[in-house]
């Protein structure tokens, strides 16, 4: 009878200790998940911003304007259809 009581108390004590460590480990994992989620959100916003910037910078109208402004008048385009909106 006495051994069953000691075994039960030891089992209960082991359970309480393991629950404590599991709870702390779970809390740490949740913090890591939250940090990773925030990083993913920031990276997605950065990708959206960079996509918008690229769309603006690579627009044919802007490239045509820059080509007229900065390229020499005798410059020959290898691919003229890139710089004009007109179809031949």
C-alpha positions in Angstrom: 0.0 0.0 0.0 2.8 2.4 0.9 4.7 1.6 -2.3 1.5 2.4 -4.4 1.2 5.8 -2.7 4.9 6.7 -3.3 4.6 5.5 -6.9 1.5 7.6 -7.4 3.1 10.7 -5.9 6.3 10.2 -8.0 4.2 9.7 -11.1 2.2 12.9 -10.3 5.4 14.8 -9.6 6.9 13.6 -12.9 3.8 14.7 -14.7 3.8 18.1 -13.2 7.4 18.7 -14.0 7.0 17.5 -17.6 3.9 19.7 -18.0 5.9 22.7 -16.9 8.7 22.1 -19.4 6.3 21.4 -22.2 4.4 24.6 -21.5 7.5 26.7 -21.6 8.7 24.9 -24.8 5.3 25.6 -26.4 5.4 29.2 -25.4 8.9 29.6 -27.0 7.7 27.9 -30.2 4.6 30.2 -30.4 7.0 33.2 -30.1 9.1 31.9 -32.9 6.0 31.3 -35.1 4.8 34.9 -34.4 8.3 36.3 -35.3 8.4 34.2 -38.5 4.9 35.3 -39.5 5.8 38.9 -39.0 9.0 38.4 -41.2 6.9 36.7 -43.9 4.4 39.6 -43.8 7.2 42.2 -44.2 8.8 40.2 -47.0 5.5 40.0 -48.8 5.0 43.7 -48.5 8.5 44.3 -49.8 7.8 42.0 -52.8 4.7 44.0 -53.6 6.5 47.3 -53.4 9.3 46.0 -55.6 6.9 44.7 -58.1 5.1 48.0 -58.3 8.5 49.9 -58.7 9.6 47.5 -61.4 6.4 47.9 -63.3 6.9 51.7 -63.2 10.6 51.6 -64.1 10.2 49.1 -66.9 7.1 50.7 -68.5 7.6 51.3 -72.2 6.5 54.9 -72.0 9.1 55.7 -69.4 11.9 53.8 -71.3 10.9 55.7 -74.4 11.1 59.0 -72.6 14.5 58.2 -71.1 15.8 57.0 -74.4 14.8 60.3 -76.1 16.3 62.3 -73.3 19.6 60.5 -72.7 20.5 58.6 -75.9 22.2 60.3 -78.8 20.1 61.3 -81.8 22.0 58.9 -84.1 21.5 55.9 -81.8 20.1 52.9 -83.6 17.7 50.7 -81.7 18.4 46.9 -82.2 14.8 46.2 -81.2 12.7 49.2 -82.2 9.4 47.6 -81.2 10.4 47.8 -77.6 10.6 51.6 -77.7 7.5 52.3 -79.6 3.9 51.5 -79.1 3.2 51.6 -82.9 2.8 48.3 -84.8 4.6 48.0 -88.1 
